[in-house]
Amino acid sequence: MMRRGLFSRLSRDERGVSAVEFAMLAPVLIAFYFGMAEFCQGFMAQKRMGHVSSMVADLVAQEESVSTANLSDFFDIGGLIMAPFSTVALQQRVSSVTRTAGVARVDWSRGDGMAARADNSIITLPADLIANGESIIVSEATYDYDSPVDYFMPGITRFSHIYYLRPRTVDKTLCSNC
């Protein structure tokens, strides 16, 4: 009889309901918070890597002629844009491409962490990007993002971006020692 009274009293007791609800919801909310923080970090790394690609193409497209020293400086600037993320996983490549007789061929190429394209090699460009006799700067960047938490995004996620830009002051940007 004593037990029944105790259980009946406990079943009507509403003190601590909030604590139980919190204990049930807290892990879900904490996981959601860390997941969103991790997603935002990955998204920011991806956006910065895209900015690196566009910035390198823009700097090369402004020049009439570049050298390997200029291109190394442009790649270094790209590394600064990635801050606060590590630049160890950043790979960059910039190439000048000209379409002749309907075929796009590499005039010169230079890479930083990524192999340069072979001179005169064929490259596939988006349709109608340039006409015969026209030139374009192709800047490519990849970034292997490794999450600092590794709980929601275990392993490495590879981001990549290609940016196309026409030379601004000349028909074709030359490279003196590529």
Secondary structure as UniProt FT lines:
FT   HELIX           2..12
FT   TURN            15..16
FT   HELIX           17..61
FT   STRAND          65..66
FT   HELIX           68..81
FT   TURN            82..84
FT   TURN            88..89
FT   STRAND          90..100
FT   TURN            101..102
FT   STRAND          103..113
FT   TURN            119..120
FT   TURN            127..128
FT   TURN            132..133
FT   STRAND          135..146
FT   STRAND          156..165
FT   STRAND          174..175
//
